[in-house]
Each structure stands twice: as C-alpha cells, then as structure tokens.
Amino acid sequence: MTNVISLLRCARLSLFVSLIMLLPVCGYAQGSQEADPSAALVSALTAACKHDETQFATYLTADNATAFRALPIDQRNAILKRFSLTEDAGRPLLSTDQNGRSILRCQVASATAEFRFGSPRAGENLAFIPLQTVDGDTSDVGMVRESGGWKIISVGLMLFDIHQLSGRWTEQETENREDDAIHSMRDLQTVIGTYQRAFDQLPESLQQLGPAPKNQVSPEQANLISAQLSSGTQNGYRFRYRIVTGTDGNPSGFELTATPEAYGKSGKRSFFLDAAGKFHAADKHGDTATADDPVLPEDTQN
C-alpha cells in the first residue's frame, strides 16, 4: 500500500487462523511513553481498535492531537475506523510470529482486521515501521519522538496531518455516500421491474417493496428491499418514487429521485432516474434533481 488513503480505506478483513496463542491486549503499555516505537504503534492501533479516542490521541503529535479533539464526533470516529480497519469497536488481540514480531488483530463480530509489524528502521528521534495487513499490503508508518514518547507522523508516503486529511476524508465520505445513492437507485430500478413482472403492475409506493412476514409475500409487501430503503431514506439520502402516466392515462413507467438529507454532509449531488432509465445528476444545493440536469456518464453509474 503506497498512501494513507489506500491503507486506511481497506475493507473488513477475514480472520487469520494461527497456531500462536492469542493474548488480549489488556496488560500492554497504556501510556504514550513507550521507549520502543513499535510498542507505541501497537498501543495506538489498540486504542483505535477499541474506538478509544482519548487514548488514541496520546499517540498523535501535539498539533494533531489538538486538531483531532476539535473534530466533530463523527469525524473522530471515522479516523478510528480508518486506523482499525473496522466499523465497530473491537477486541484487540496481540501475539507474535516465529521471529518475535508483533501481530495485532482487531476482532469484531463480523470480521477481524490484522496488522503484522516488520522490523523498524529507527534513529534517535525518527522511526519507520513496516505494517502489513492480512491482504498483503504493506506501508511504512512513521513515528517521531515527542515529549518523551513516540507519536504517529506519517502513513505510507503521506504526512499524517489531521488538518489536511480530515478535509480529504470528508470529501471522500461525501463521494462514497453519493455512490451509495446511485447504487440504491439502481437496486430500486431493478426490484421495481421485478415487482412489475411478478404482479403485472407497478407498485404504488416504495413501502410495497419492503419486507414481508415469512411466506406472506404480496403486492402490499413484496419482500424485495430492506425496511430502511422502503421507508425512503438510506445512507444520508432521501428517495422518492413516482409513476409516470402516458397520454392514455395509463402507467407508462416510473421516475426516482435521490436527494441528500443534509446537504454538504450526507452528499452534495442530487440524482434523478427518468422513465427511459437515464441517470441525471447535479449539485442542486439540496433541491431535487430533474430531467433537465446533466446525464451521468455510463462509467459512473455502476
């Protein structure tokens, strides 16, 4: 892995089976004054795994710690998730390989993230520690001695500067939510077609596509999408569905819109799927997109 974004946006990782006995990281150094930079990095990742923002901040330089504490809680949580490679707070487990090098696993209910530590290249005040994830990607994490302890200063080729990175991460989160909105609209387009084929009619609302009791699928509860999406909101976007009628007054198709619930935070662009199946998108400052907005290029719709 060559930069902070690729390292910190890895997906959830599967559990690596080892013959080495795993030890919960409860007796490991809990301060920020470890004499060994690798031990400090283990402690920083342990804090990130636990989503312990107070402890994690002690492994940041003074400027970064101040910037981190000033972030909104959702951005602080996002940083901890990026470091731990897990969505939820986990249970850190520390072991060593046959060469005595640390292996840290962050165990959550659905998956386990794994970090394998290489031999550090250390000077008097700087150290670079190879860190490998279970998928085989490796990046050097830079540590600097400050106020008697080791602090994180870089990941890969990029300085770990929270002032700059938080802005980039916020933009990336916004783009991810926009991509999710497009995918949700594509899912709705597919299941509406499925509903029409199954019941020989278009649904009157998204609610009719939602969950049904076991063995009780019906036009009113088609069991095609989640309860959340059928409610019209998901991942920060609000979805609306409308049947289009032809000149004869009969249904001829449908339209979908997706609008950010909190403009600028949950997304910037609004989306519109016309009756011909074309996606339109524009920054509407929170308003609804229409057929007059630009058509999305095909390669951005998947």
C-alpha positions as CSV (number, residue, x, y, z in Angstrom):
1,M,0.0,0.0,0.0
2,T,1.6,3.3,-1.0
3,N,-0.5,6.0,0.6
4,V,-2.7,6.8,3.5
5,I,-6.0,6.6,1.7
6,S,-5.4,3.0,0.4
7,L,-4.1,1.9,3.8
8,L,-6.9,3.5,5.8
9,R,-9.8,2.6,3.4
10,C,-9.2,-1.2,3.4
11,A,-12.4,-3.2,3.7
12,R,-13.2,-5.5,6.6
13,L,-10.7,-8.4,6.8
14,S,-11.2,-12.1,7.4
15,L,-9.8,-13.9,10.5
16,F,-6.3,-15.3,10.0
17,V,-6.0,-18.7,11.7
18,S,-2.8,-19.0,13.7
19,L,-1.3,-21.7,15.9
20,I,0.1,-19.0,18.2
21,M,-2.0,-18.4,21.3
22,L,-3.7,-15.0,21.2
23,L,-3.3,-12.7,24.2
24,P,-5.8,-10.0,24.9
25,V,-4.1,-6.6,24.8
26,C,-5.0,-5.6,28.4
27,G,-1.6,-5.6,30.1
28,Y,0.2,-3.9,27.2
29,A,1.6,-0.4,27.8
30,Q,-1.3,2.0,28.1
31,G,0.6,5.3,28.2
32,S,2.2,7.2,25.4
33,Q,5.8,7.0,26.8
34,E,6.8,3.6,25.3
35,A,10.6,3.5,24.7
36,D,10.1,1.3,21.6
37,P,8.3,2.9,18.6
38,S,6.7,-0.4,17.6
39,A,5.2,-0.7,21.1
40,A,3.8,2.8,20.7
41,L,2.3,1.9,17.4
42,V,0.7,-1.3,18.8
43,S,-0.8,0.8,21.6
44,A,-2.1,3.4,19.1
45,L,-3.8,0.7,17.0
46,T,-5.1,-1.0,20.1
47,A,-6.8,2.3,21.1
48,A,-8.2,2.7,17.5
49,C,-9.5,-0.9,17.7
50,K,-11.3,-0.1,20.9
51,H,-12.5,3.2,19.4
52,D,-10.9,4.8,22.5
53,E,-10.4,8.3,21.1
54,T,-8.9,9.6,24.4
55,Q,-6.1,7.0,24.4
56,F,-5.6,7.2,20.6
57,A,-5.0,11.0,20.8
58,T,-2.0,10.4,23.1
59,Y,-0.2,8.8,20.2
60,L,-0.6,11.9,18.0
61,T,1.7,14.8,17.8
62,A,0.6,17.9,19.8
63,D,-0.8,19.7,16.8
64,N,-2.6,16.6,15.5
65,A,-4.0,15.8,19.0
66,T,-5.4,19.3,19.3
67,A,-6.9,19.1,15.7
68,F,-8.3,15.6,16.4
69,R,-10.0,16.6,19.6
70,A,-11.6,19.6,17.8
71,L,-13.2,17.4,15.1
72,P,-16.9,16.6,15.3
73,I,-17.5,13.2,16.9
74,D,-18.4,11.5,13.6
75,Q,-15.1,12.6,12.1
76,R,-13.2,11.4,15.1
77,N,-14.9,8.0,14.8
78,A,-14.1,7.9,11.1
79,I,-10.4,8.3,11.8
80,L,-10.5,5.5,14.4
81,K,-12.4,3.3,11.9
82,R,-9.8,4.0,9.2
83,F,-6.9,3.1,11.5
84,S,-8.5,0.0,12.9
85,L,-10.0,-1.1,9.6
86,T,-13.2,-2.0,11.4
87,E,-16.6,-0.3,11.5
88,D,-17.3,-1.1,15.2
89,A,-15.3,-1.1,18.4
90,G,-13.4,-4.4,18.6
91,R,-11.4,-6.6,20.9
92,P,-7.6,-6.2,20.3
93,L,-5.5,-9.4,20.4
94,L,-1.8,-9.4,20.5
95,S,0.6,-12.2,19.6
96,T,4.0,-12.7,17.9
97,D,5.2,-14.6,14.9
98,Q,8.1,-17.1,14.8
99,N,10.5,-14.2,14.5
100,G,9.2,-12.4,17.6
101,R,7.5,-9.7,15.7
102,S,4.1,-8.3,16.8
103,I,0.8,-9.3,15.3
104,L,-2.2,-7.3,16.3
105,R,-5.7,-8.4,15.5
106,C,-8.8,-6.3,16.0
107,Q,-11.7,-8.7,16.4
108,V,-15.3,-7.6,15.8
109,A,-18.5,-9.7,15.4
110,S,-18.4,-9.8,11.6
111,A,-14.6,-9.8,10.8
112,T,-11.1,-9.4,12.1
113,A,-8.5,-6.9,10.9
114,E,-4.9,-8.0,11.2
115,F,-1.7,-6.0,11.4
116,R,1.8,-7.6,11.1
117,F,4.7,-5.5,12.2
118,G,8.1,-5.6,10.5
119,S,11.5,-4.6,11.8
120,P,11.6,-0.8,12.5
121,R,14.2,1.4,11.0
122,A,14.9,3.7,13.8
123,G,17.1,6.7,14.5
124,E,17.4,8.9,17.6
125,N,14.1,10.7,17.1
126,L,12.5,9.1,14.0
127,A,11.4,5.5,13.2
128,F,9.7,3.9,10.3
129,I,7.8,0.6,10.9
130,P,6.6,-1.7,8.1
131,L,3.0,-2.6,8.7
132,Q,1.3,-5.3,6.7
133,T,-2.4,-6.0,6.6
134,V,-3.8,-9.5,6.1
135,D,-4.4,-8.9,2.4
136,G,-0.6,-8.5,1.9
137,D,-0.5,-4.7,1.5
138,T,2.4,-3.1,3.3
139,S,3.1,0.5,4.2
140,D,5.7,2.2,6.5
141,V,4.2,4.1,9.4
142,G,6.5,7.0,10.5
143,M,6.9,7.7,14.2
144,V,8.6,10.7,15.9
145,R,9.8,11.1,19.5
146,E,7.9,14.0,21.1
147,S,7.6,14.9,24.8
148,G,9.2,11.6,25.8
149,G,7.0,9.3,23.7
150,W,6.6,8.1,20.1
151,K,3.9,9.7,18.0
152,I,2.5,9.0,14.5
153,I,3.7,11.4,11.8
154,S,3.1,9.6,8.5
155,V,1.4,6.6,6.9
156,G,2.9,5.5,3.6
157,L,4.3,8.4,1.7
158,M,2.0,11.0,3.2
159,L,2.4,13.0,6.4
160,F,-0.4,12.3,8.9
161,D,-1.7,15.9,9.1
162,I,-5.3,15.8,10.5
163,H,-6.0,19.4,9.4
164,Q,-5.4,18.4,5.8
165,L,-6.6,14.8,5.9
166,S,-9.9,15.4,7.6
167,G,-10.9,17.6,4.7
168,R,-9.9,15.0,2.2
169,W,-11.6,12.2,4.2
170,T,-14.8,14.3,4.4
171,E,-14.8,14.8,0.7
172,Q,-14.2,11.0,0.2
173,E,-17.1,10.2,2.6
174,T,-19.4,12.5,0.6
175,E,-18.4,10.8,-2.6
176,N,-19.0,7.4,-1.1
177,R,-22.5,8.4,0.0
178,E,-23.2,9.7,-3.4
179,D,-22.0,6.4,-5.0
180,D,-24.2,4.5,-2.5
181,A,-27.2,6.7,-3.5
182,I,-26.6,5.7,-7.2
183,H,-26.4,2.1,-6.3
184,S,-29.6,2.3,-4.2
185,M,-31.4,3.8,-7.2
186,R,-30.1,1.1,-9.4
187,D,-31.3,-1.5,-6.9
188,L,-34.7,0.2,-6.8
189,Q,-34.9,0.3,-10.6
190,T,-34.2,-3.5,-10.7
191,V,-36.7,-4.5,-8.0
192,I,-39.4,-2.3,-9.4
193,G,-39.0,-4.2,-12.6
194,T,-39.2,-7.5,-10.7
195,Y,-42.3,-6.3,-8.9
196,Q,-44.0,-5.4,-12.2
197,R,-43.2,-8.8,-13.7
198,A,-44.4,-10.6,-10.6
199,F,-47.7,-8.7,-10.1
200,D,-48.3,-7.3,-13.6
201,Q,-48.4,-3.7,-12.2
202,L,-46.1,-1.0,-10.8
203,P,-46.0,-0.6,-7.1
204,E,-47.9,2.5,-5.8
205,S,-45.1,3.3,-3.3
206,L,-41.7,2.1,-2.1
207,Q,-43.3,0.7,1.0
208,Q,-44.9,-2.0,-1.1
209,L,-41.4,-3.3,-1.9
210,G,-40.4,-3.8,1.7
211,P,-40.1,-6.8,4.0
212,A,-43.0,-9.3,4.3
213,P,-43.7,-11.9,7.0
214,K,-42.5,-15.4,6.3
215,N,-44.4,-17.0,3.4
216,Q,-46.7,-14.0,3.1
217,V,-45.3,-12.1,0.1
218,S,-48.0,-10.0,-1.6
219,P,-48.4,-6.9,-3.7
220,E,-48.5,-4.9,-0.4
221,Q,-45.3,-6.5,1.0
222,A,-43.2,-7.8,-1.8
223,N,-40.1,-8.5,0.3
224,L,-37.7,-7.1,-2.3
225,I,-35.8,-4.4,-0.4
226,S,-34.9,-3.6,3.2
227,A,-37.2,-1.8,5.6
228,Q,-34.9,1.2,5.6
229,L,-34.9,1.7,1.9
230,S,-38.6,1.0,1.6
231,S,-39.1,3.9,4.1
232,G,-37.4,6.2,1.6
233,T,-34.2,7.0,3.4
234,Q,-30.8,5.3,3.4
235,N,-27.2,6.3,4.0
236,G,-28.0,10.0,4.2
237,Y,-30.2,10.2,1.1
238,R,-33.9,10.6,0.7
239,F,-35.5,8.6,-2.1
240,R,-38.8,9.4,-3.9
241,Y,-40.7,7.3,-6.4
242,R,-43.3,8.4,-8.9
243,I,-45.4,6.6,-11.5
244,V,-45.4,8.3,-15.0
245,T,-48.6,8.1,-16.9
246,G,-48.9,8.0,-20.7
247,T,-51.2,10.0,-23.0
248,D,-53.8,7.4,-22.5
249,G,-53.8,7.9,-18.7
250,N,-52.2,4.5,-18.0
251,P,-48.9,4.0,-16.2
252,S,-46.1,4.1,-18.8
253,G,-43.0,4.0,-16.5
254,F,-41.6,5.5,-13.3
255,E,-39.1,8.0,-12.0
256,L,-36.8,8.0,-9.0
257,T,-35.1,10.8,-7.2
258,A,-32.4,10.8,-4.5
259,T,-31.7,14.0,-2.5
260,P,-29.2,14.5,0.3
261,E,-30.9,14.7,3.7
262,A,-28.2,17.1,5.0
263,Y,-26.7,18.9,2.1
264,G,-22.9,19.1,2.2
265,K,-22.7,16.4,4.9
266,S,-24.5,13.4,3.6
267,G,-23.9,14.4,0.0
268,K,-23.8,17.3,-2.4
269,R,-25.3,16.0,-5.7
270,S,-28.9,15.2,-6.2
271,F,-29.9,12.4,-8.6
272,F,-32.8,11.7,-11.0
273,L,-33.7,8.5,-12.8
274,D,-36.0,9.3,-15.7
275,A,-38.7,7.0,-17.2
276,A,-36.2,6.0,-20.0
277,G,-33.7,4.7,-17.4
278,K,-31.2,7.5,-17.7
279,F,-29.5,8.9,-14.6
280,H,-29.2,12.7,-14.2
281,A,-27.1,14.4,-11.5
282,A,-26.3,17.9,-10.4
283,D,-25.3,19.9,-7.3
284,K,-28.7,21.3,-6.5
285,H,-27.8,22.6,-3.1
286,G,-30.2,20.2,-1.5
287,D,-33.0,20.6,-4.0
288,T,-34.4,17.7,-6.2
289,A,-32.7,16.8,-9.4
290,T,-34.8,16.8,-12.7
291,A,-34.6,15.6,-16.2
292,D,-33.1,18.9,-17.2
293,D,-29.9,18.1,-15.2
294,P,-26.9,16.6,-17.0
295,V,-27.0,12.8,-17.7
296,L,-24.4,10.8,-15.8
297,P,-21.7,9.2,-17.9
298,E,-22.3,5.4,-18.1
299,D,-19.0,4.6,-16.4
300,T,-20.0,6.5,-13.2
301,Q,-23.4,4.7,-12.8
302,N,-22.0,1.3,-11.5
